[in-house]
Amino acid sequence: MNTTEKLAELRKLQAGADAIREDLQLNPPGKVTYMAPLQANPNDQVVVETDGFGGATTSIVEGNYPIDYVTKFERAFPSEKGAEAAAEAISFQGATPTQILGAAV
């Protein structure tokens, strides 16, 4: 199989994976579904990024996300909705990152 054939096969596989994700109503890997400033520290952002398999990671980051940033807290959740609920609790309901996400990275 040459490079052109491999790329064609890869496109076909990706289209299939995209169709399955659409059918299951899942976001693709790396999609940011939530971003808000942290009220306690406006230099920090609360970010939720999907894994492409129904889960997502909630992070507290400092800096220019997604280009140049430092991750302060991070936790993977088995569902996108769970990760977004955690982010909302931190952003708007007064929960601390340690309460929701655990120890700092």
C-alpha atoms as one frame of an Amber mdcrd trajectory, in Angstrom:
protein
   0.000   0.000   0.000   1.525   3.324  -1.054   1.148   6.694   0.690  -1.842
   7.796  -1.395  -3.689   4.564  -0.623  -2.843   4.832   3.073  -4.166   8.398
   3.208  -7.369   7.326   1.451  -7.829   4.505   3.990  -7.165   6.906   6.862
  -9.791   9.340   5.514 -12.288   6.489   5.231 -11.608   5.344   8.804 -11.874
   8.912  10.116 -15.190   9.418   8.321 -16.461   6.214   9.922 -15.332   7.310
  13.386 -16.927  10.737  12.853 -20.223   9.084  11.843 -20.203   6.884  14.964
 -19.491   9.901  17.203 -22.333  11.830  15.574 -24.679   8.864  16.053 -23.666
   8.592  19.735 -23.760  12.402  20.140 -20.124  12.544  21.240 -17.682  15.344
  20.575 -14.402  14.710  18.750 -11.125  14.483  20.699  -9.691  17.798  21.816
 -12.883  19.857  21.510 -13.207  22.529  24.194 -16.820  22.462  25.388 -16.430
  24.826  28.330 -14.172  27.759  29.150 -14.709  30.395  31.817 -12.539  32.562
  34.032 -12.021  31.355  37.597 -13.760  33.894  39.813 -11.214  33.542  42.631
  -8.347  34.321  40.224  -9.223  35.959  36.886  -5.798  34.962  35.483  -6.923
  31.328  35.624  -9.414  29.611  33.321 -11.629  26.581  33.858 -11.475  24.422
  30.717 -13.239  21.215  29.675 -11.701  19.263  26.790 -13.298  16.109  25.355
 -11.496  12.810  24.765 -13.599  11.657  21.793 -14.956   8.596  23.608 -17.610
  10.256  25.787 -15.299  11.432  28.564 -13.665  14.770  29.194 -11.036  16.462
  31.338 -11.684  19.499  33.502  -8.612  21.650  34.085  -7.657  24.889  35.772
  -5.051  26.600  33.625  -3.058  29.813  33.866  -1.837  31.632  30.792  -2.834
  31.912  27.167  -4.817  28.687  26.630  -4.330  26.760  24.334  -1.013  28.247
  23.190   1.096  28.936  26.266  -0.321  27.827  29.598   0.351  25.933  32.811
  -2.086  23.350  34.168  -2.709  23.832  37.884  -5.460  21.254  38.465  -6.775
  18.474  36.258  -9.216  15.576  36.515 -10.585  13.192  33.899 -14.306  12.378
  34.037 -16.040   9.405  32.407 -18.660  11.705  30.856 -18.595  15.078  29.138
 -21.606  16.195  31.207 -19.814  15.280  34.448 -16.756  17.292  33.456 -18.913
  20.286  32.521 -20.885  20.048  35.795 -17.588  20.088  37.709 -16.439  23.132
  35.738 -19.695  24.968  36.463 -19.429  24.155  40.177 -15.965  25.696  40.230
 -16.831  28.664  38.005 -20.219  29.698  39.373 -21.150  27.787  42.527 -18.164
  28.654  44.716 -16.581  25.200  44.854 -12.793  25.169  45.057 -10.649  23.337
  42.523  -9.283  21.138  45.320 -12.810  20.079  46.358 -13.815  19.094  42.840
 -10.576  18.167  41.058  -8.353  17.024  43.920  -4.746  17.962  44.598  -2.821
  20.353  42.377  -0.853  18.927  39.456
